Every structure is written in C-alpha cells, then in structure tokens.
C-alpha cells in the first residue's frame, strides 16, 4: 500500500460537476417531455455480450492500473487530478509550433469528449426513467441494465481519454506532477 495521495484539480472537478449537472437537467427535460406511446423492444439491441467483454477489460485495467500507480485505487480519479490538468495547461502554454498546435487540438478534443461523457452520464439518470429512452438501449429494456452498460462505457472511455491525454500533452514542471 502506498501513501501517495492524488490531488484533485478544482477546475477539472468543477467542469465535470457542471457538465453532469447540466446532464441531469437535460435528463429531467427528456423525461418530462416523454411520449405516452411506448415503442416496442427490438431483440438484439441490448448488447450484453460486448459489455461483458468491456467489463472484463475495465476490471483488468483497474486491477493493473491500481497496482502500478502510486495513487492505488485513487487512480480512477486521474482524469480530474492536478497532474493531468497541469500537463494540459503546459501544452496550451507551449507556443504555436505546428506539433504543439496538433497536440492542443488533440487535447481539446479529448477534454471535450470527457466533458460530453460527464453530461451524458448525468442525462441518463432521469432520462432513463422514460421507457422509450432505455427500451432499445444497450443493457435495456431495464433501467438498471441500461445504466450499467452506459456507465460501463464511461468507465472504459475515461481511462482511455486519460492515457491519450498523457500521450498528447507535454510534461508539466516538477512542482505540478
């Protein structure tokens, strides 16, 4: 066991919280404007088999990452940690060299993807109460199944975005890491 502690980035946590809250509000709007007519469930739309594979990948990643990281199980909070936000900041402050510009574009895309995922995770909480929202969704037609599969996708995509962000950003100064 290690005694390292991952420090969270206030801007990253606020951005994720605002995005998830906006998603919650969107989900309420979707639920309040739902159709009274329930669409029929189409067999084969639930995608449970691929999500069992995703579950194995996420579980393997978490086991390996939490054992290798000095942060232990807290590695799951890496996408909102100070080290990655310091790297992103350092990349955007590196100047206008063409390679840096490409790095900035890639970082911006990955950050926007993470913000979108936080919004989508929030949206599904209340929108998922609309039977038509989950009826033919991955994991549907039940609320719990749809939420499990969609959140599992997020549990896979966040670490992928984080690893890619570490690859495309430049190292920050030693005090930020």
N, C-alpha and C positions, 0 to 999 in steps of 0.2 A: 504494500500500500504506500502511496506517496502523499506527501503533504503539500504538493503544489496546488494552487488554487487558481482557477480560471477567473479572471476579472471580466465582467460583462461591460460592453460599451453602451453607455447611456443613449447615444443617438441611434444605435442599432436596435436596442430594446424598444425605444420609443417608436421608431419606424415600424417595427414588427407589431407592436401593440396597436398603433393607429390603423395599420393595414388590416389586422384581424378584427378590430372593432368596426371598421368600415364594412368588412365582410359580414359581420354579424348583422349590421343594419341592412345590408343588401339581402341577406337571407330572410330577415323579417319581411321585407318588401315582397320578395318572391312568394313567401308563404301567404301573406295577406292577399295577394293577387292570384292565387292559385285557381285552377279550373275546377269546377264542380264535377266535370266528367273525368273519370279515371281511365287512363289509357291501359290497354291490356298488356300484360307482361309477355315479353318475347323470350322464349327459351334460348339459352346460349349467350345472353347478354351480361351475365353476372361475372364472368372472368375469374372464377375462384382458382382454377388451376394455375394460371400465370401469377396470381397473387400469393399462392403458396410458395412459388419459386422466389418471388420478391421477398416474402417473409424470411426464407432461408438466407437470402443474400443480406438482408438488413441485420438479421441475428448474427451472421458470420462477421459482417463489417463491425458491428458494435462490439462483439467479443474481442476481435483483433485490435480495433482502434482503442478500446478502453484499456487493454493490457499494455499497448505500446505508448500511449500518450501519458505524459507526466500529469495530466489532469484526471486520469482514471475515467470513471463513468461520466464525469462532467464534460467529457469530450463532445457530448451531444449538444452542448451549448456553444460550441466553436463558432457557428455562423453568426452569433451575436457577441462574440468575445472581442476584447480590445486588440489582441494580436492581428486578427484579420482586418478589422477596421483601420488599424494603423497601416497595414500593407496597402489597403485600398487608397487611403489618404496619400501615402507616399507615392503611389503610382500616378495619381492625378496631379501631384505637385512636381513630377519629374521632368516637365518640359513638353516640347512639341515635336520631338523626334518621331519619324514615321512608325517605328516599332512601339514606342510609348503610346502613340495615338491608337494603334491596334490593341494594345494592352488595355487602354482606357475604355475602348468600345466593348471589348470582351467583358471587362469587369462591370461596366454599366449594364450590359445585357444580363449577366448573372445576378447582379443585385436586384434588377427589376424582376427577374424570374422569382427570386426569393420573396420579394415584396408581394408579387402576384400570388404566390403559394400561400402566404400568410392570409391574404384577403380571401382566397378560395377556401381555406380551412375554416375561416370564420363564417363564410357564407353558408357552408354546408350544415352548420349546427341547426339553424332554423329552417332553411330552405329544404333540408332533408325531411322535415315533417310533412311536406307536400308529397303525397304518394306518387305523383307524376314525376317529381324530381328524382326519386330513387328507384322507381319501378323497373326501369331498364338500365340502371346504372351498374357499374362494376360492384359486385357484392350485393346488389339488390335482389329481390324487391324489398328486403327488410331495411329499416333504418340503421340498425347496428351493423349489418353486413356491409351496407354501402359506406358507412362512416369508417369501418375498419379498413376496407380496401382503399378508400381515398386517402385516409390518413397514413396508411402504409406506403402509398406512393410518395407522400411528402417525406416520410421517414427515410426513403431511399434518395429522393431528389435533393434534399437539403445537404446531406454529406457529399453528394456528387458535386453540387454547386460549390461547396466549401473547398473541396480538393481542387476543383478547376480554378477557383479564385486564388488559391495559394500558388497555382502554376502560372497564372497570367499576371499577377501583381509582383511588384518589386519588393524586396525586403525593406522593412522599416528600420529605423535606428534601434540600437540595442536597448534603449530605455522603453521602447514600445512593446517589444517582444516579451 
